[in-house]
Amino acid sequence: MFSFLKILSPKILNILLLFQLMIIISCININNELCTELKEIIYKPYSEIILYITKNINILKEKPQSCIDILVKNGKLDELDYYLNELAKKGIQYRENLSLSINTMKKSLDEIHNKHRFEVKEYQTISPAFKWAQSLEDVFIEIKYAHRHDSPGCLEIKDMDIHIKNDSVSFVGFCVLGDVPIKIDFKIDTFKGLNVSECTHGAGSVGRYQITLKKSEKSFWKKLLKDEFPVPPNMRVWFEMKEKYESELKEYEEKAEKENEENIDKLLDGKKGKKKKKGKKKKDGKGHNDNSTETNRNSNHTTDL
């Protein structure tokens, strides 16, 4: 056997190894699907499920975890009890599988319970902490599910609702922090207009939500909020994002400042030119009046004579 393998080329050996790996993977997939039929009949009456377990226990005993999961998740407790008894008769260890399925289900139920155990009127409304930064084309906002940056916040949120308009953003969501039901209420009026169709948003890191606002035109915003909109105490600069676009913004500001200075110089030069012309006309008018006065004087002198 080994002498035969030695005469095979490395390429053929690789192909044989790959083929063997594919067989192993296919066997794993088959084992993972041992309870497929049980899943398909899970909504059948009790008697039919029991009959299926009885007839196929030699197959079902090979993969107790997936079978237990199906019965636990679908609330088939009597059927689960029967299946476990059948496993015990076959000498199959199932206690760790059962604990894992029950703990997973319990965790899911606890999460649902926390999300829905309060009425809307019981929620404490807070204005969330958030930070922002900008590029020439976008405004970046990250909301934390807490009222301060340095305080613990909710990890998840439910019933989230977000609206982005031409000049405003609103975000509402509900969560439970400890035993306190919290309503996250975020609303701002932006400094300039937005291109709503190109704005995006989605969950960021745990306990945070990120919004990317597309500016209606390429520009530098001197601030995030409109003049009349009060600045929230829990608003901060998003320094990590700011540093990413700092060189781009600096270059744009310098260019804009230079263009502004050139425009001012042109305007001042234009005004100086107008003043010179206006001053020349006044001088000509004054000379004409002096000539007229001199003529009148001569005329009067002649008359006197």
C-alpha positions as CSV (number, residue, x, y, z in Angstrom):
1,M,0.0,0.0,0.0
2,F,2.7,2.5,1.0
3,S,4.9,1.5,-1.9
4,F,1.9,2.2,-4.2
5,L,1.4,5.7,-2.7
6,K,5.1,6.5,-3.2
7,I,4.9,6.1,-6.9
8,L,1.9,8.5,-7.1
9,S,2.6,12.1,-8.1
10,P,2.0,14.8,-5.5
11,K,-0.9,16.1,-7.7
12,I,-2.7,12.8,-7.6
13,L,-2.2,12.5,-3.8
14,N,-3.7,16.0,-3.3
15,I,-6.7,14.9,-5.3
16,L,-7.2,11.8,-3.2
17,L,-6.9,13.7,0.0
18,L,-9.4,16.3,-1.2
19,F,-11.8,13.5,-2.2
20,Q,-11.4,11.9,1.3
21,L,-12.2,15.3,2.9
22,M,-15.3,15.7,0.9
23,I,-16.6,12.3,2.0
24,I,-15.9,13.2,5.7
25,I,-17.8,16.6,5.3
26,S,-20.8,14.8,3.6
27,C,-20.9,12.3,6.5
28,I,-21.0,15.2,8.9
29,N,-23.9,16.9,7.0
30,I,-25.8,13.6,7.0
31,N,-25.4,13.4,10.8
32,N,-26.6,17.0,11.2
33,E,-29.8,16.1,9.4
34,L,-30.8,13.1,11.4
35,C,-33.9,14.8,12.8
36,T,-35.1,16.3,9.5
37,E,-38.2,14.1,9.4
38,L,-38.9,14.7,13.1
39,K,-38.9,18.5,12.3
40,E,-41.3,17.9,9.4
41,I,-43.8,16.1,11.5
42,I,-43.4,18.2,14.7
43,Y,-46.9,19.7,14.3
44,K,-48.6,16.3,13.9
45,P,-50.6,14.9,16.8
46,Y,-48.9,13.4,19.8
47,S,-49.6,9.8,18.8
48,E,-48.0,10.2,15.4
49,I,-44.8,11.8,16.8
50,I,-44.6,9.0,19.4
51,L,-45.0,6.3,16.7
52,Y,-42.2,7.9,14.6
53,I,-39.8,8.1,17.6
54,T,-40.6,4.4,18.5
55,K,-39.9,3.2,14.9
56,N,-36.8,5.3,14.3
57,I,-35.2,5.4,17.7
58,N,-32.0,3.6,16.4
59,I,-31.5,6.5,14.0
60,L,-32.6,9.3,16.3
61,K,-30.3,8.1,19.1
62,E,-27.3,9.0,17.0
63,K,-27.9,12.7,17.2
64,P,-29.7,13.5,20.4
65,Q,-28.8,17.3,20.5
66,S,-30.6,18.2,17.3
67,C,-33.7,16.1,18.2
68,I,-33.9,17.5,21.7
69,D,-33.5,21.1,20.3
70,I,-36.5,20.5,18.0
71,L,-38.7,19.2,20.7
72,V,-37.7,21.9,23.2
73,K,-38.1,24.8,20.8
74,N,-41.6,23.6,19.7
75,G,-42.8,23.0,23.2
76,K,-43.3,19.3,22.7
77,L,-42.7,18.4,26.4
78,D,-44.5,15.1,26.5
79,E,-42.9,14.0,23.3
80,L,-39.5,15.1,24.7
81,D,-40.1,13.1,27.9
82,Y,-40.9,10.0,25.8
83,Y,-37.8,10.5,23.6
84,L,-35.5,10.8,26.6
85,N,-36.9,7.6,28.2
86,E,-36.2,5.8,24.9
87,L,-32.6,7.1,24.9
88,A,-32.2,5.9,28.5
89,K,-33.3,2.4,27.5
90,K,-30.6,2.4,24.8
91,G,-28.0,3.6,27.3
92,I,-27.5,6.9,25.5
93,Q,-26.2,9.9,27.7
94,Y,-28.4,12.9,27.0
95,R,-28.2,15.1,30.1
96,E,-25.7,17.6,28.8
97,N,-27.6,17.9,25.5
98,L,-30.8,18.5,27.4
99,S,-29.2,21.2,29.7
100,L,-27.8,23.0,26.6
101,S,-31.2,23.1,24.8
102,I,-33.1,24.2,27.9
103,N,-30.5,27.0,28.8
104,T,-30.5,28.3,25.2
105,M,-34.3,28.4,25.2
106,K,-34.4,30.0,28.6
107,K,-32.1,32.8,27.5
108,S,-34.2,33.5,24.4
109,L,-37.4,33.6,26.5
110,D,-35.7,36.0,29.1
111,E,-34.7,38.3,26.3
112,I,-38.2,38.4,24.9
113,H,-39.6,38.9,28.4
114,N,-37.3,41.8,29.1
115,K,-38.3,43.5,25.8
116,H,-42.1,43.2,26.3
117,R,-42.7,43.2,30.1
118,F,-43.4,47.0,30.2
119,E,-46.2,49.1,28.8
120,V,-45.2,52.1,26.6
121,K,-46.4,54.6,29.2
122,E,-43.9,53.1,31.8
123,Y,-40.8,53.9,29.8
124,Q,-38.5,56.7,31.0
125,T,-37.7,59.0,28.0
126,I,-34.1,60.0,27.6
127,S,-32.2,62.1,25.1
128,P,-29.3,59.8,24.1
129,A,-25.6,60.6,24.1
130,F,-24.2,60.9,20.6
131,K,-21.1,62.0,18.7
132,W,-20.6,63.3,15.2
133,A,-18.0,64.0,12.5
134,Q,-18.0,64.9,8.8
135,S,-16.3,64.5,5.5
136,L,-16.9,66.9,2.6
137,E,-19.8,64.7,1.4
138,D,-21.2,63.0,4.6
139,V,-22.1,63.6,8.2
140,F,-21.5,60.6,10.6
141,I,-23.5,60.2,13.8
142,E,-23.2,57.4,16.4
143,I,-26.0,57.2,19.0
144,K,-25.4,55.4,22.3
145,Y,-28.3,53.8,24.1
146,A,-27.7,55.8,27.3
147,H,-28.1,59.4,28.4
148,R,-24.4,59.9,29.0
149,H,-21.2,58.8,27.2
150,D,-19.6,57.5,30.4
151,S,-22.7,55.7,31.8
152,P,-23.8,52.1,31.1
153,G,-26.4,51.8,28.4
154,C,-28.8,49.2,26.9
155,L,-27.1,46.5,24.7
156,E,-30.1,46.0,22.5
157,I,-33.1,48.0,21.4
158,K,-36.6,47.1,20.1
159,D,-39.3,48.8,18.1
160,M,-36.7,51.1,16.5
161,D,-38.1,53.9,14.2
162,I,-35.9,56.3,12.3
163,H,-36.9,59.2,10.0
164,I,-34.5,61.2,7.9
165,K,-35.9,64.3,6.1
166,N,-34.3,67.1,4.1
167,D,-33.1,69.0,7.2
168,S,-33.8,66.8,10.2
169,V,-33.2,63.3,11.8
170,S,-35.3,61.5,14.4
171,F,-34.7,58.2,16.1
172,V,-36.9,56.4,18.6
173,G,-36.4,53.0,20.3
174,F,-37.2,51.1,23.5
175,C,-34.9,49.0,25.8
176,V,-34.6,47.8,29.4
177,L,-31.5,48.7,31.4
178,G,-31.5,46.5,34.6
179,D,-35.1,46.9,35.7
180,V,-35.6,50.4,34.2
181,P,-37.6,50.6,30.9
182,I,-36.1,53.3,28.7
183,K,-37.3,55.1,25.6
184,I,-34.5,56.5,23.4
185,D,-35.7,59.8,21.8
186,F,-33.2,61.5,19.5
187,K,-34.0,64.4,17.2
188,I,-31.9,67.1,15.5
189,D,-32.3,69.8,12.8
190,T,-29.3,69.8,10.6
191,F,-27.2,72.8,9.7
192,K,-27.8,72.4,6.0
193,G,-29.8,70.2,3.7
194,L,-29.5,66.4,3.1
195,N,-29.8,64.1,0.2
196,V,-32.3,61.8,1.8
197,S,-32.2,59.0,-0.8
198,E,-28.5,58.4,-0.2
199,C,-28.5,58.5,3.6
200,T,-27.9,55.1,5.4
201,H,-28.2,53.8,8.9
202,G,-27.8,50.5,10.9
203,A,-26.6,48.9,14.1
204,G,-23.0,49.7,15.0
205,S,-21.0,48.2,17.9
206,V,-23.0,46.7,20.8
207,G,-25.3,49.3,22.4
208,R,-24.9,51.8,19.5
209,Y,-26.6,52.9,16.3
210,Q,-24.8,54.6,13.4
211,I,-26.3,57.0,10.8
212,T,-24.5,58.4,7.7
213,L,-26.2,61.5,6.3
214,K,-25.4,62.5,2.7
215,K,-25.0,66.3,2.3
216,S,-27.1,67.9,-0.4
217,E,-23.9,69.5,-1.7
218,K,-20.2,69.0,-1.2
219,S,-19.2,71.5,1.6
220,F,-17.7,72.0,5.0
221,W,-20.3,72.4,7.8
222,K,-19.1,74.8,10.6
223,K,-21.4,72.9,12.9
224,L,-24.0,70.1,13.0
225,L,-27.1,71.9,14.2
226,K,-29.2,74.8,12.9
227,D,-28.6,78.2,14.6
228,E,-31.8,78.1,16.6
229,F,-31.5,74.5,17.6
230,P,-30.1,74.2,21.2
231,V,-26.8,72.2,21.6
232,P,-27.4,69.1,23.6
233,P,-25.0,68.6,26.6
234,N,-24.4,65.0,25.6
235,M,-23.2,65.8,22.1
236,R,-19.5,65.2,21.3
237,V,-17.1,65.2,18.4
238,W,-16.4,61.8,17.0
239,F,-12.6,62.2,17.1
240,E,-11.7,58.8,15.4
241,M,-13.9,59.6,12.4
242,K,-12.8,63.3,12.4
243,E,-9.1,62.3,12.1
244,K,-9.9,60.1,9.2
245,Y,-11.1,63.1,7.1
246,E,-9.1,65.9,8.8
247,S,-6.6,66.4,5.9
248,E,-9.4,66.5,3.3
249,L,-11.3,69.1,5.3
250,K,-8.3,71.2,6.0
251,E,-7.3,71.3,2.3
252,Y,-10.9,72.3,1.4
253,E,-11.0,75.1,4.0
254,E,-7.6,76.5,2.9
255,K,-8.8,76.5,-0.7
256,A,-12.1,78.2,0.2
257,E,-10.3,80.8,2.3
258,K,-7.9,81.6,-0.5
259,E,-10.8,82.0,-3.0
260,N,-12.7,84.2,-0.5
261,E,-9.7,86.5,-0.1
262,E,-9.3,86.7,-3.9
263,N,-13.0,87.6,-4.2
264,I,-12.6,90.3,-1.5
265,D,-9.6,91.8,-3.3
266,K,-11.4,91.9,-6.6
267,L,-14.4,93.6,-4.9
268,L,-12.2,96.2,-3.2
269,D,-10.3,96.9,-6.5
270,G,-13.7,97.4,-8.2
271,K,-14.8,99.9,-5.5
272,K,-11.6,101.9,-5.8
273,G,-12.0,102.2,-9.5
274,K,-15.5,103.5,-9.1
275,K,-14.4,106.1,-6.5
276,K,-11.7,107.4,-8.8
277,K,-14.2,107.9,-11.7
278,K,-16.7,109.6,-9.3
279,G,-14.1,111.9,-7.9
280,K,-13.0,113.0,-11.4
281,K,-16.6,114.0,-12.3
282,K,-17.0,116.1,-9.2
283,K,-13.8,118.0,-10.0
284,D,-15.0,118.8,-13.5
285,G,-18.3,120.0,-12.2
286,K,-16.6,122.3,-9.6
287,G,-14.5,123.9,-12.3
288,H,-17.5,124.6,-14.5
289,N,-19.2,126.3,-11.6
290,D,-16.1,128.5,-10.9
291,N,-16.1,129.6,-14.5
292,S,-19.7,130.5,-14.4
293,T,-19.2,132.5,-11.2
294,E,-16.2,134.4,-12.8
295,T,-18.3,135.2,-15.8
296,N,-21.1,136.6,-13.6
297,R,-18.6,138.7,-11.8
298,N,-17.2,140.2,-15.0
299,S,-20.8,140.9,-16.2
300,N,-21.6,142.7,-13.0
301,H,-18.5,144.8,-13.2
302,T,-19.3,145.8,-16.7
303,T,-22.7,146.9,-15.7
304,D,-21.4,148.9,-12.7
305,L,-19.1,150.6,-15.0
